[in-house]
Amino acid sequence: MELSGWGRHPVLDCRVARLRRCEELGDLLARNRTLIARGNGRSYGDAALNPGLTLSMLAMDRLQAFDPDTGRLTCQAGVRLSDILATFVPRGWFPPVVPGTEHVTVGGMIAADVHGKNHHRDGSFGAHVESLTLATADGETRRCSRSDNADLFRATLGGMGLTGVILSASLRLRPVDSAFLLAETVATRDLDDTMALFEASGDRPYGVAWIDGLARGARLGRSLVTRGAWLPRSSLPARLAASPLRVASPAKLAVPVDAPSVLLNRTSIRLFNALRYGRGRVRGGERPVHYGSFFFPLDRIAAWNRLYGRRGFVQYQCVLPKAESRRGVAALLECVAAEGQGAFLTVLKRFGPAGEGMMSFPLEGHTLALDFPMRSGTLALLNRLDGISHAHGGRVYLAKDACCAPERVRQGYPRLEEFNAIRTEAARGAHRFASALSGRLAL
């Protein structure tokens, strides 16, 4: 069948199998030269695509064990984050790190070592995974943790599924007293103001900035910075206190058809940005916000990726080291502002120290993410952005990548050789787990 990532670019014709029991994997490995595991298809590019065989993990969706004394959850890799939230939020538990959508699987979160709005405080998702079971190319199923097969464990965190098939994992949830956060939105005048506010917000557990990507000159980098912290039940207003641990509601809106690509142009993006910035300035201040709106705002619109049209879109996300963040982010924003099409969504977050995953994306500094509809000049623009990022010591996020050059990945990920050595050893010399991404980047 034809498959793509969430960005709907590229679209590849793939053979697909669904794994229902661990015992089936040996036969699939024997009959296929290479394969890649796929969760819910929410990586943006070609990371979970293999024309030879793409292995759907969605049937491996059991919650296996939970310890209410420690918050330790053991589950299969195909369990969706939305199912964890629906099961455990009413019981007063929440994952310590979540990405920007709840429609991802546990295996996918480990493979991409996803980050959230709190990386500066809590690191990435892998920091809270205690162990995992991994099916490797030699037919073995290995328990991997910080004490058992430790190198393979660290290679799998952020390893994009290239070390094997993640079958299950144990991770820690943390207690929450309510499903609401106290969120504050602050409008900033320019990039210096935005960066300074991030630095002054180190005591806030969560922080993210939406940037007006078309602002230039003295307004370059003007933003709406949102900060948040969990609200205790005792601080909820009466209208929320009656149901303090409610689960996020399903999407109430949906995009039924592909939008005409002409709708996303420089004029419409400029108007959208001006309205959003103006509204954010007026509505600034603190207010209670449900976790669904705070962490997963786009999930409230089903199939929102269709807004970018039939050709899809790409998200460019890079991270810049702290010493280069100000200069690098400014150069990236200036490049986008000078480009004819502009970015429909521009988001900045602050990262803490790099984690233990050999191929994990975060490093201490700032990460910038930009969405572009696919057009004739889009990939050339991304190449220019990538040149700017790497000139400032940055690297691209493999879970979002669509066009990075292999030599830039080698420069950006200094532990790549170590990763490949462990991957080769686990596969007994043959790289049986491969994707369109790994082939394109010669991983």
ChimeraX attribute file (.defattr): number of C-alpha atoms within 10 A of each C-alpha:
attribute: neighborCount
match mode: 1-to-1
recipient: residues
	/A:1	9
	/A:2	11
	/A:3	21
	/A:4	22
	/A:5	25
	/A:6	23
	/A:7	27
	/A:8	22
	/A:9	20
	/A:10	19
	/A:11	17
	/A:12	17
	/A:13	13
	/A:14	17
	/A:15	16
	/A:16	21
	/A:17	14
	/A:18	15
	/A:19	19
	/A:20	14
	/A:21	11
	/A:22	12
	/A:23	10
	/A:24	11
	/A:25	17
	/A:26	15
	/A:27	10
	/A:28	16
	/A:29	18
	/A:30	12
	/A:31	8
	/A:32	11
	/A:33	14
	/A:34	20
	/A:35	28
	/A:36	26
	/A:37	30
	/A:38	27
	/A:39	25
	/A:40	20
	/A:41	21
	/A:42	22
	/A:43	23
	/A:44	23
	/A:45	27
	/A:46	30
	/A:47	30
	/A:48	30
	/A:49	31
	/A:50	27
	/A:51	18
	/A:52	18
	/A:53	22
	/A:54	22
	/A:55	23
	/A:56	20
	/A:57	26
	/A:58	20
	/A:59	15
	/A:60	20
	/A:61	19
	/A:62	16
	/A:63	17
	/A:64	12
	/A:65	11
	/A:66	17
	/A:67	11
	/A:68	12
	/A:69	6
	/A:70	11
	/A:71	17
	/A:72	17
	/A:73	20
	/A:74	21
	/A:75	23
	/A:76	24
	/A:77	29
	/A:78	26
	/A:79	25
	/A:80	23
	/A:81	19
	/A:82	15
	/A:83	17
	/A:84	20
	/A:85	19
	/A:86	15
	/A:87	15
	/A:88	18
	/A:89	22
	/A:90	18
	/A:91	16
	/A:92	18
	/A:93	22
	/A:94	24
	/A:95	20
	/A:96	18
	/A:97	21
	/A:98	20
	/A:99	19
	/A:100	17
	/A:101	17
	/A:102	20
	/A:103	17
	/A:104	22
	/A:105	26
	/A:106	26
	/A:107	30
	/A:108	28
	/A:109	26
	/A:110	27
	/A:111	30
	/A:112	27
	/A:113	28
	/A:114	24
	/A:115	22
	/A:116	23
	/A:117	27
	/A:118	25
	/A:119	25
	/A:120	25
	/A:121	16
	/A:122	19
	/A:123	25
	/A:124	35
	/A:125	26
	/A:126	26
	/A:127	18
	/A:128	18
	/A:129	22
	/A:130	18
	/A:131	20
	/A:132	23
	/A:133	20
	/A:134	23
	/A:135	20
	/A:136	23
	/A:137	26
	/A:138	17
	/A:139	15
	/A:140	12
	/A:141	16
	/A:142	19
	/A:143	18
	/A:144	20
	/A:145	19
	/A:146	14
	/A:147	11
	/A:148	12
	/A:149	12
	/A:150	14
	/A:151	19
	/A:152	25
	/A:153	28
	/A:154	22
	/A:155	27
	/A:156	31
	/A:157	29
	/A:158	30
	/A:159	26
	/A:160	31
	/A:161	27
	/A:162	27
	/A:163	30
	/A:164	30
	/A:165	26
	/A:166	25
	/A:167	24
	/A:168	24
	/A:169	23
	/A:170	22
	/A:171	21
	/A:172	20
	/A:173	23
	/A:174	13
	/A:175	17
	/A:176	19
	/A:177	18
	/A:178	27
	/A:179	26
	/A:180	27
	/A:181	22
	/A:182	20
	/A:183	21
	/A:184	19
	/A:185	22
	/A:186	19
	/A:187	25
	/A:188	22
	/A:189	14
	/A:190	19
	/A:191	20
	/A:192	15
	/A:193	14
	/A:194	23
	/A:195	22
	/A:196	11
	/A:197	18
	/A:198	22
	/A:199	10
	/A:200	10
	/A:201	14
	/A:202	15
	/A:203	12
	/A:204	15
	/A:205	16
	/A:206	25
	/A:207	25
	/A:208	20
	/A:209	27
	/A:210	23
	/A:211	28
	/A:212	28
	/A:213	26
	/A:214	27
	/A:215	21
	/A:216	17
	/A:217	9
	/A:218	10
	/A:219	14
	/A:220	20
	/A:221	29
	/A:222	24
	/A:223	32
	/A:224	26
	/A:225	24
	/A:226	22
	/A:227	26
	/A:228	24
	/A:229	17
	/A:230	20
	/A:231	20
	/A:232	15
	/A:233	18
	/A:234	11
	/A:235	13
	/A:236	18
	/A:237	11
	/A:238	10
	/A:239	8
	/A:240	17
	/A:241	13
	/A:242	11
	/A:243	14
	/A:244	23
	/A:245	21
	/A:246	19
	/A:247	18
	/A:248	19
	/A:249	11
	/A:250	11
	/A:251	13
	/A:252	9
	/A:253	12
	/A:254	13
	/A:255	13
	/A:256	11
	/A:257	12
	/A:258	16
	/A:259	16
	/A:260	13
	/A:261	17
	/A:262	10
	/A:263	13
	/A:264	20
	/A:265	15
	/A:266	18
	/A:267	13
	/A:268	13
	/A:269	20
	/A:270	19
	/A:271	11
	/A:272	14
	/A:273	21
	/A:274	15
	/A:275	12
	/A:276	16
	/A:277	20
	/A:278	13
	/A:279	13
	/A:280	18
	/A:281	16
	/A:282	12
	/A:283	14
	/A:284	16
	/A:285	14
	/A:286	15
	/A:287	13
	/A:288	20
	/A:289	19
	/A:290	22
	/A:291	19
	/A:292	22
	/A:293	15
	/A:294	20
	/A:295	18
	/A:296	17
	/A:297	13
	/A:298	17
	/A:299	22
	/A:300	18
	/A:301	14
	/A:302	15
	/A:303	17
	/A:304	18
	/A:305	19
	/A:306	22
	/A:307	19
	/A:308	24
	/A:309	19
	/A:310	17
	/A:311	18
	/A:312	23
	/A:313	25
	/A:314	28
	/A:315	24
	/A:316	26
	/A:317	25
	/A:318	24
	/A:319	30
	/A:320	28
	/A:321	21
	/A:322	20
	/A:323	13
	/A:324	16
	/A:325	23
	/A:326	16
	/A:327	13
	/A:328	25
	/A:329	23
	/A:330	16
	/A:331	16
	/A:332	19
	/A:333	26
	/A:334	18
	/A:335	17
	/A:336	22
	/A:337	20
	/A:338	12
	/A:339	15
	/A:340	12
	/A:341	20
	/A:342	25
	/A:343	25
	/A:344	21
	/A:345	16
	/A:346	23
	/A:347	19
	/A:348	25
	/A:349	23
	/A:350	29
	/A:351	26
	/A:352	18
	/A:353	17
	/A:354	17
	/A:355	22
	/A:356	18
	/A:357	26
	/A:358	24
	/A:359	26
	/A:360	28
	/A:361	28
	/A:362	30
	/A:363	22
	/A:364	19
	/A:365	21
	/A:366	26
	/A:367	25
	/A:368	24
	/A:369	20
	/A:370	22
	/A:371	18
	/A:372	23
	/A:373	25
	/A:374	20
	/A:375	14
	/A:376	8
	/A:377	11
	/A:378	17
	/A:379	16
	/A:380	12
	/A:381	17
	/A:382	22
	/A:383	15
	/A:384	14
	/A:385	21
	/A:386	23
	/A:387	17
	/A:388	18
	/A:389	27
	/A:390	19
	/A:391	13
	/A:392	19
	/A:393	17
	/A:394	29
	/A:395	27
	/A:396	25
	/A:397	24
	/A:398	28
	/A:399	25
	/A:400	23
	/A:401	20
	/A:402	24
	/A:403	19
	/A:404	21
	/A:405	14
	/A:406	15
	/A:407	10
	/A:408	17
	/A:409	20
	/A:410	16
	/A:411	14
	/A:412	20
	/A:413	17
	/A:414	12
	/A:415	15
	/A:416	18
	/A:417	13
	/A:418	14
	/A:419	24
	/A:420	18
	/A:421	13
	/A:422	19
	/A:423	26
	/A:424	17
	/A:425	16
	/A:426	20
	/A:427	20
	/A:428	13
	/A:429	13
	/A:430	14
	/A:431	20
	/A:432	22
	/A:433	24
	/A:434	26
	/A:435	26
	/A:436	19
	/A:437	22
	/A:438	20
	/A:439	13
	/A:440	14
	/A:441	17
	/A:442	12
	/A:443	17
